[in-house]
Amino acid sequence: MDVVLELCDTYVFDPIYAALLPAQTPSLLPNGTFSSVKEVPTNLPHASTWEYRPASQYLSFTPGKAAYMSQWPRDDVRRQFLSLFLITWIFGVFIYFVFATLSYLFIFDKSTFNHPRYLKNQIRLEMRQANIAFPWMALLTAPWFLLEIRGYSKIYDSLADSPGPWYNILQFPLFFGFTDFCIYWIHRGLHHPAVYKNLHKPHHKWIMPTPYASHAFHPLDGYAQGLPYHIFPFLFPLQKFAYVALFMFINIWTVMIHDGEYYAENPVINGAACHTMHHLYFNFNYGQFTTLWDRLGGSYRKPNDELFRRELRSMEGAWRKQVEDADRMVGEVEGVDDRGYQSDGEGKKVR
């Protein structure tokens, strides 16, 4: 994340901090001159001792004069936290809207709109929930990024600094294996009766989700399920560009498993079909990437055959069976269904 922060500092934050929090005393530029154009006494203390060091030997962004003109230099912990919070928030919103919209336009099966358990104004409600969650999730996530850029993690830059050439490849299956295991148990824990109604229920409002449901969580729910991604580099080495790429992939994958297009008819991959079963039947398919832990934990439910057959997917009989099963599960898990369905305009009371 330090490379991303350096990029944003150079092209966005340096001028902003210099304008909003100008240095009370000038700093020395790399060429030995002062950042202020005014004549400066030779015995005047500098505003900071910050010196530019590239975040990576592979990619760097040379700072301009504005980098030396704020009373909050780049290594100020307050500035770093605020910048990382804004980056995480804005980046999350950008990834969400770009990839959810692409999925909606080119992949999502629009016949879902006619499903009896599709909600009135559902997409607007999904977007609203996601936008409420994003700043709070960013606020909780920023401390992990702050610890990382201040050197407390095992993230490395040079491939030569890895535990071995083999590890530059091994880090990827290790990352997916670790996060898949952890998210399974976190997600399953969120379905515990003592937790579900307060934290996880907002995400299960969407029985037939669209791609915009991907990040429509209660903030603590979304943060909890993201924790394994941030804990991993404090336990295992991870190359910093791989870290950024994996963070992007995780957010895109979250959209993909809500896109309603069921390409992965595969007993191993926990794709959109498996996750649709989770939204329909609640207490199954908690996994993130694979079905391994659901199979070992006794919570795997094979996707219905009609999900993979477009000509059968929206048949009245298939939907009727889904509605019956989903209503039964809502009754068991929630007791009362307070959703407002598009088909009837009001929530169906289930006891």
Buried (B, 14 or more C-beta within 10 A) or exposed (E): BBBBBBBBBBEBBBBBBBEEBEBEBBBBBEEEEBBBEEEBEEEEEBBBEBEBEBBBEEEBBEBBBBBBBBBBBBBBEEBBBBBBBBBBBBBBBEBBBEBBBBBBEEBBBEEBEEBBBBBBEBBEBBBEBBBBBBBBBBBBBBEBBBBBBEEEBEBBBEEEEBEEEEBBEBBBEBBBEBBBBBBBEBBBBBBEEEBBEEBBBBBBBBBBBBBBBBBBBBBBBBBBBBBBBBBBBBEBBBBBBBBBEBBEBBBBBBBBBBBBBBEBEEEEBBBBBBBBBBBBBBBBBBBBBBBBBBEEEEBBBEBBEBBBEEEEBBEEEBBEEBBEBBBEBBBEBBEEBBBBBBBEEEBBEBE
